[in-house]
Amino acid sequence: MADWSSNPQDLNSMHEVGQLEEQMEDLNSIHELGQLEEQTEDLNSIHELGQLEEQTEFLCNVDEEYVPKVGMTFMSCTEANDFYKEYAK
C-alpha cells in the first residue's frame, strides 16, 4: 500500500483528477440534455409536419384529373388557360 501522505503533489493530482472526472460527468449530462432537447425539437417538428400533412389532405381533396403534371400538353392556349382556371378554384 502506498503512503500518499508523504507526497502531497500526488494527493493534489488525485484530487484534481477527481474534480476533472466530476466536471466531465457534468459536461456529459449537459451534452446528453442538449441531445435530448434536440430530439424533442425534432419530434415536435415531425409531429407538426404530420398535422400539416393531415390538414393539407383535408384541404386539398382535388380530383387527380385536374392536378397539373409535368409534361402535360394542351391542344390550344385556351384549353390550357381553362384547365388552370379550373385548377385554381
Secondary structure, DSSP 8 states (H G I E B T S, - for coil): ---GGG-HHHHHHHHHHHHHHHHHHHHHHHHHHHHHHHHHHHHHHHHHHHHHHHHHHHH----GGGS--TT---SSHHHHHHHHHHHH-
